[in-house]
């Protein structure tokens, strides 16, 4: 259910596109490589980055992982640098703003 809500929120944004939804993380790395995703949104058991996502970040250094706790109230942003930023209480607009902000920060770094 949380996945559907997040996909709907992100799809409604004119400057964002949901390029894939997985039922499990088994093919995460292959799907990211195929879709060239910039951000992966996934459910977390707690605030820690799952081990398979660490491998994902090493394989795709520019990607960010936005983890949302299972109750959908808190989020954490992970990047290779390493980066973990607590996002506090989540709302659909805060989720969208976080993705936009990280995309803009990365674009400035590439200039």
C-alpha positions in Angstrom: 0.0 0.0 0.0 2.8 2.4 0.9 4.5 1.7 -2.4 1.3 2.5 -4.3 0.9 5.8 -2.4 4.5 6.9 -3.1 4.2 5.9 -6.8 1.0 8.0 -7.1 2.5 11.0 -5.4 5.7 10.9 -7.5 3.8 10.2 -10.8 1.6 13.3 -10.2 4.7 15.6 -10.3 5.3 17.0 -13.8 9.1 16.8 -13.4 9.3 13.3 -12.1 8.7 9.9 -13.6 8.3 6.5 -11.9 10.4 4.2 -14.1 9.7 1.0 -12.2 8.1 -0.7 -9.3 9.5 -3.9 -7.8 7.7 -6.4 -5.6 11.0 -7.4 -4.0 14.6 -6.1 -4.1 15.9 -9.3 -5.8 16.4 -7.6 -9.2 17.0 -4.1 -7.9 20.5 -3.6 -9.3 19.5 -4.9 -12.7 16.4 -2.7 -12.8 18.3 0.4 -11.8 20.9 -0.3 -14.5 18.1 -0.9 -17.1 16.0 2.2 -16.1 18.9 4.5 -15.2 17.0 5.6 -12.2 18.3 8.7 -10.3 16.5 7.8 -7.0 15.3 4.6 -5.5 12.5 4.7 -2.9 12.2 1.7 -0.6 10.6 0.6 2.6 13.0 0.3 5.6 12.6 -1.8 8.7 14.4 0.9 10.7 16.8 3.8 9.9 19.6 1.6 8.6 20.5 1.1 4.9 20.0 -2.5 3.9 23.2 -4.3 2.8 22.0 -4.9 -0.7 21.4 -1.1 -1.1 25.0 -0.5 -0.1 26.1 -2.6 -3.0 23.7 -0.7 -5.2 25.3 2.6 -4.2 28.8 1.3 -4.9 27.6 0.0 -8.3 25.8 3.2 -9.2 27.7 6.0 -7.4 25.4 8.8 -8.4 22.1 7.2 -7.3 20.4 8.1 -4.1 18.3 5.8 -2.0 15.3 7.3 -0.2 14.2 4.9 2.6 10.8 5.3 4.2 10.0 3.5 7.4 7.3 0.9 7.3 4.7 3.1 8.9 5.5 5.8 6.3 6.1 8.6 8.7 9.9 9.0 8.6 12.4 9.0 5.8 16.2 8.8 5.3 18.2 9.8 2.3 21.3 7.7 1.5 24.1 8.5 -0.9 27.5 7.1 -1.6 29.4 9.9 0.0 28.2 8.4 2.6 25.1 10.4 3.2 22.3 9.8 5.7 20.0 12.6 6.4 17.0 12.3 8.7 14.0 13.8 7.0 11.8 13.8 10.1 8.1 13.5 9.7 7.2 12.7 6.1 4.5 14.2 4.0 4.0 13.7 0.3 5.2 17.2 -0.4 8.3 16.7 1.8 9.1 13.5 -0.1 8.9 15.4 -3.4 10.9 18.3 -2.2 13.7 16.0 -0.9 14.0 14.4 -4.3 14.1 17.7 -6.1 16.6 19.2 -3.7 19.0 16.3 -4.0 18.7 16.4 -7.8 19.5 20.1 -7.9 22.5 19.7 -5.5 23.9 17.0 -7.7 23.5 19.0 -10.9 25.4 21.9 -9.4 28.2 19.5 -8.4 28.5 18.3 -12.0 28.9 21.8 -13.5 
